[in-house]
Amino acid sequence: MAKWTPKHEAPEPLEGPVVATITGGTILWFVLFLVQVPFYGWFDDRDLTWWVWTCLAGAGLGLIGIWYVRKRDAAIKRHEAAQTAEAAGADAAQDPEARPHT
């Protein structure tokens, strides 16, 4: 079997409202859990209680996801701010008229 090699480069990853997306999904999982709790007996009679616990697990993992993406978003913003400050410092060092005269 021949090894597959890509014919073109992979596209850049899409960046969007990641924190809002993960938060919305977490809320959805928790709401689904709350909707199913009053019917726990129905699920138990049919041996489908895993549906209820899956929703709770989704909400719990979503909380971890919210923590992770907020930290990631903050790190990306810090990195961009550092790059901007570094670029501004390099521009000021190269431009002799930008220095104050003494």
N, C-alpha and C positions, 0 to 999 in steps of 0.2 A: 504494500500500500504506500503510495507516494505521500510525502509530507505536503500539507496544504500551506501555501504562502499567500498572503494578501496581495491583491493587485493595486490597492490604493491605501493611503493612510487612513487611520480611524478618525472620525470626526471628533471635535472637541466636545467634552461633556457639557450637557445643558445645565445651566445654573438658573434656578428659579426660586420661588418663595419656599425654600426647603423647610424652614421652621414652621411656617403656617401649614404646610402640607402635612407634616408629621403631627402637629398639634390637632389638626382637624381629624386625621385618622384615629388618633388616640381617643378623642372625644367620641367619635363614632363607635369605636369598640366598647367604650364604657357605657354609652347609651344603650347599645344592643344588650349588654350584660344586664343593665337595670330593667329593660323591657322583658327579659326572659326570666328574671328571678321570681316574679309572682306565679309563673307557670312551671316552677321547678318540679312539682309533683307530676305534671303531664309528661315532662321530659324523663323523669325517673321511671314512670310506668312503661315507657317505650325504650328504655335503656339508651337515651340520647342526652344524658347529662353532660357529655363532653362538649356539646354546643355551648352550654352556659359557661363552662370553665375555659373554653377556648376564647370566648369574648373577654373574660377577665384577664386571661394571660395576654391577649392582644393589648389591652389597656395598660397592663403592667409593663410590658415590653415597650409600649409607646412612650411611657414616662422615661424609660432609659433612653429611648431615641430622641426625645425632646431635649434631655440633658446633653446628649452627644452633639446634636446638630447646633444647639446654641453655643456650645464651646467651640465647635468647628467654625461657625460663622464669626465669632469673636476673634478667633485666631486668624482667619482670612482678612478681616478688617484691620487687625494689628499689623499684619504683614504688608498690606497695601499702604497703610499710613507710614510704615518704616521705609518702604521703597520711595514713596513720594518725598519724605523728608530727606532721604539720601540723595535723590535726584535734585532737589532744591539746593542742597548743600554743595553738590558737585557743580551746579550751574553758577552758584555764587562764587565759588573758588576759581572758575574759569573766566568770569566776567570781571575785569579789573575796575570797571566803572561802578560796579555794584558795591564795592568796598567803600566805607566812609573815609573821607579825607581827614587827616589829623593835622 
